[in-house]
Amino acid sequence: MPGTTTSLRAWWARRPPAAGAAVMATGILSVGLHLSGYEALSRILLVLACLAWLGLAADFVVRLLRERQRWLDEAGSPAALTAVAATTVLGTRFSTLGWQSLAYALLALAALLWPLLLVDVVGHWKQRMPGAVFLGCVATQGLAVLGATLAGAEAVGWLARAAMVLFWCGLVGYGFALARFDLRQVTEGAGDHWIAGGALAVSALAGSKLIAADSARLYLWNEDDFDVLRSVTLTLLVLDVACYAVLLAAEVGWPRPGYDVRRWCTVFPMGMTAAAMLSVSAAVDIPWLKGPGQVLLWIAMAVWLAVAVLAVAAARAELRGDRAPRHASEGVRSRARR
């Protein structure tokens, strides 16, 4: 048992920052299931997302305190922003449960991490980046989604206006990321290329939350503001669906079988597209969008399950590899890993 525990800790310590996409994917599916009325399944996924978030958060702190150089190296990678995005997704789901204090705490944590990581990540941008380059937009729009959700739940005007600023900043960030994105990733990417569509989806979700946050009590947006926000939100949703179709066709035309941790970055945009469609349907009163949104939600659930099975199989294989040296030349292989 001690050997197994040690191997498990060693395996977990090797998780790259991209592992945070698993929390994002699971959390947004929980949100989508809530919007569709499947509350029990939504809460099961929420528990799984929370457990993964706690494990990754603990590892984040351990690396910061004990492996400072590794932490600094990873903080400059685009995947580091999954920490912000995952936190905002969980905060949004907690807000829908009525746990506003916890949602505020997660908003504060995400808002603290966002500028620190974003500046470092953008400073390391270069030409022909993988799909993770869009995580800057995702993290920014995640803050907008959570801020707008809390603003609507608590009738806090300033928070809605701050979310609106983040919404437009996220769209600007998408433009800069698109200029750096390597289009060859559409046919060659290992999974994170789907974030190009996921960033559009979370932007559409943010727009729908901003629309829903308005009320007679707050009177956030005048008629012109509302029309612009509605038009932009619907445009983003259309662009997202178009991107979804292109990426799906590329998966069929250029199959990439096998497990890669970046496949969680595929599940997240699929789930986010479904959640965005369901949220936009309610916010702008387009009932017929709910049906396609539910179809996409179950497709995302099926992909989530497939990736989860592959992830478990990969973890078991890796753990068996960790234990193998104890039956043979442990010293030689241990030194090789170091």
PyMOL commands that set and color helices and strands:
alter all, ss='L'
color gray80, all
select helices_A, chain A and resi 2-13+17-36+39-66+68-75+78-96+100-123+131-154+157-180+185-188+192-213+223-253+261-283+287-327+330-337
alter helices_A, ss='H'
color red, helices_A
deselect
rebuild
show_as cartoon
